[in-house]
Amino acid sequence: MPAFSTGGGWGVRGKDVFEEKNIMNRKFLGLLFTGVLLSCSPAYAELGIDWVKYEGNPVLTLGAYRSWESDHVHNPVVVKEGSTYKMWYDGYDGQRSRTGYATSTDGINWTEYSGNPVISSELGNGAIGTIILDGSTYKAWAELGADVGYWISSDGIIWTPYAGNPVLTHGTGWESVAISDPMVIKDGSVYKMWYQGGEPGSQHRIGYATSPDGINWTKYAGNPIFIPVALGTWAINPFIMKEGSLYKMWYGDADVSPGGNIRIFYATSTDGINWNRYYSANPVVINGGFDGQHALAPWIINDNGDYKMWYTGQNNGQMKIGYAISYFIPKVKDADSDGFDNTRDCNDNNATIYPGSTEHFLSEGIIYGLNMTADDCTIINVSSIYADCQNPSPKNHGQYVSCVAHAANVLLGEGQIDDNIHSLVVSTAAKSDIGKPRK
């Protein structure tokens, strides 16, 4: 049962690229996958900004030759129900894009539905945008020609198109060519949509609309609400979640360099209309491997405090689906109010036990400090500094030591380690043979 034909156009929620970022203080402390998720999280990662890619990427790859997904798999949309992850995604065979379905118990190993694709060509001719579970009904919004259509399903497999499709049509000016990439959330009783629009010879921008039922939409009079910051760049394929009173958006933005590579950026808003870009960290994911050319079209869920992202990666002209995680790291606490936070107090529930001690666990099997056990203390994982500073391989020993020292300086400045541990970390690197010529 085919679906959503792109015709080679805007069938992909977003496009292209992530550049390698030399921001050392965001690469350490657990930012290394070894085929499984690390058991120790980054000690100072920022949720939704610091992402750890699964080393085994991609997690969903191409189908058999001449199958409905032989050329690309892209545009993941994920819903978690109980312990099951459900993914809808687009497959492309060189002529048209259609939507398939897969399930997983861990978000990494996926089983594709044997009856794929699940949405047929007569229902739409564009990429899937959003699927939500609203009560007991799955609701989908997707590209429909130059507009946006709507579908419903009771099981996520058999879909019924709305008889009055499309439910949102392109307009004039900034959205005169087409609208696409509909991102929908239900906020209380109001459906809110962010979508991409374009006009001839111009940058792509993001608009906003609201609806009481997901069918009848009212566009915001001040559209577009989000525009590129530089000539020649884009603002496309928005993904939005709302937590508390804060809207969080991950979106595509083009590199102004030749080729127009697109990377994933981050912004926040208190009303979903006026957005603040996160300039100090953008773009928020680095590229390499299966997504060496492009990284795009993210879908994110909050899974027990951690953010999990599925996204489209492209390399050598082929699109596949990858996975990344952004860890929730509890803020440092001083439960016993003795003036020493829980990274420096082996028993932070009792001020009379080891008060003011500066014990740490250096996670290479060596315990430092006074009367400390790993069970009693917060684990400060500094061993991954050494691993990260060897990936990629340093050009020489001095570069390796400088890398380790830089990371240790960051931890010291944030109060995660003290001067003694800082010196130990750096001296350990200096005494090693890493980066030295082989004899």
ABEGO torsion letter per residue (X at the ends): XBBGBAGGBBABBEBBBBBBBBBAAAABGGABBAGBBBABBBAABBBGABBBBBAAOBABBBBBBGBAAAABBBGBBBBBBEABBBBBBBBBAGABBBBBBBBBAAGABBBBBAAOBABBAAAEABBBABBBBBEABBBBBBBBEABBBBBBBAAGABBBBBAAOBABBBBBEAAAABBBGBBBBBBEABBBBBBBBBBBGBBBBBBBBBBAAGABBBBBAAOBABBBABBGBBBBGBBBBBBEABBBBBBBBBBABBGGBBBBBBBBBAAGABBBBBAAAOBABBBEEAAAABBBGBBBBBBGGBBBBBBBBBBGGBBBBBBBBBBBBBBBBBAAGAGBBAAABABAABAABGBGBBBBBBBAGBBBEBGBBAAABBBBBAAAAAAAAAOBBBABAAAAAAAAAAAAAAAAAAGABBAAAAAAAAAAAAABABGBBBX
